[in-house]
């Protein structure tokens, strides 16, 4: 069995918190869902979503409670039992408090 190498640019830290995610569906209508953030780095995040979000779609992410806000691009979306696991690459200008990435 081969061992997968972690190709991420930055270290991810566990981060369990609710985030609001929105994007435009194929017909141009805004779509919104409440997701759970699983982990986070300066350049990306992994979330659990009740909805499939197409790869390469631009998403708007917001969590007023934590202070996260900005845009990202979906890099992968994998179906799991009752949810989708989604990797998002954060775009320049994404705002997050510096202490969010500090280890507990």
C-alpha positions as CSV (number, residue, x, y, z in Angstrom):
1,X,0.0,0.0,0.0
2,X,1.4,3.4,-1.0
3,X,1.7,6.3,1.5
4,X,0.2,9.5,0.2
5,X,2.4,12.6,0.5
6,X,0.7,15.7,1.8
7,X,1.1,18.3,-0.9
8,X,-0.4,21.2,0.9
9,X,1.4,24.5,0.9
10,X,0.6,25.3,4.6
11,X,-0.1,23.3,7.7
12,X,-3.9,22.7,8.4
13,X,-5.2,23.1,11.9
14,X,-8.4,21.4,13.1
15,X,-11.2,23.9,13.2
16,X,-14.7,22.9,14.0
17,X,-17.2,25.7,13.4
18,X,-20.3,26.6,11.4
19,X,-19.8,28.7,8.2
20,X,-22.3,30.1,5.7
21,X,-21.4,29.2,2.1
22,X,-23.0,30.6,-1.0
23,X,-22.5,30.3,-4.8
24,X,-24.3,30.7,-8.1
25,X,-26.1,27.6,-9.5
26,X,-25.8,26.8,-13.2
27,X,-28.8,29.0,-13.9
28,X,-27.3,32.0,-12.2
29,X,-29.4,31.8,-9.0
30,X,-27.7,32.3,-5.6
31,X,-27.6,29.1,-3.5
32,X,-26.9,29.1,0.2
33,X,-26.1,26.4,2.8
34,X,-24.8,26.1,6.3
35,X,-21.6,24.0,6.4
36,X,-19.2,22.7,9.0
37,X,-15.6,23.7,8.7
38,X,-13.3,20.7,9.5
39,X,-9.8,22.2,9.1
40,X,-8.2,25.4,8.0
41,X,-4.9,26.9,6.7
42,X,-3.9,30.3,5.3
43,X,-4.6,29.1,1.8
44,X,-7.5,26.6,2.2
45,X,-10.1,24.8,4.2
46,X,-12.0,21.5,4.2
47,X,-15.7,21.6,4.9
48,X,-18.7,19.3,5.3
49,X,-21.7,20.3,3.3
50,X,-25.2,18.9,3.0
51,X,-25.1,19.9,-0.7
52,X,-22.8,19.1,-3.6
53,X,-20.9,22.2,-4.8
54,X,-19.4,21.9,-8.3
55,X,-15.6,21.7,-8.6
56,X,-14.2,25.1,-9.8
57,X,-17.2,27.1,-8.6
58,X,-16.4,30.3,-6.7
59,X,-17.9,30.3,-3.2
60,X,-18.5,33.1,-0.7
61,X,-17.7,32.1,2.8
62,X,-18.7,33.8,6.0
63,X,-18.7,33.2,9.7
64,X,-19.5,36.2,11.8
65,X,-18.9,34.4,15.0
66,X,-15.3,33.6,14.2
67,X,-14.6,36.5,11.8
68,X,-14.0,34.5,8.6
69,X,-15.1,36.1,5.3
70,X,-14.1,36.1,1.7
71,X,-14.1,34.0,-1.5
72,X,-12.7,30.7,-2.4
73,X,-12.7,28.1,-5.2
74,X,-13.8,24.5,-4.9
75,X,-10.9,22.2,-5.6
76,X,-12.7,18.9,-4.9
77,X,-16.0,17.6,-3.8
78,X,-16.5,14.0,-2.6
79,X,-19.8,12.4,-1.5
80,X,-19.8,10.7,1.8
81,X,-22.6,9.2,3.8
82,X,-25.2,12.0,4.2
83,X,-22.7,14.8,3.4
84,X,-20.2,16.1,0.9
85,X,-16.5,16.7,1.8
86,X,-15.3,19.8,0.0
87,X,-11.8,21.3,-0.4
88,X,-11.7,25.0,-0.9
89,X,-8.7,27.1,-2.0
90,X,-9.0,30.6,-0.4
91,X,-8.7,33.6,-2.7
92,X,-6.5,36.7,-2.0
93,X,-8.2,39.0,0.4
94,X,-9.8,36.3,2.5
95,X,-10.1,37.6,6.0
96,X,-9.5,35.5,9.1
97,X,-8.3,36.4,12.6
98,X,-4.6,35.4,13.1
99,X,-5.4,33.5,16.3
100,X,-7.7,31.1,14.3
101,X,-4.6,29.3,13.1
102,X,-2.9,29.1,16.4
103,X,-2.7,25.6,17.9
104,X,-4.9,25.1,21.0
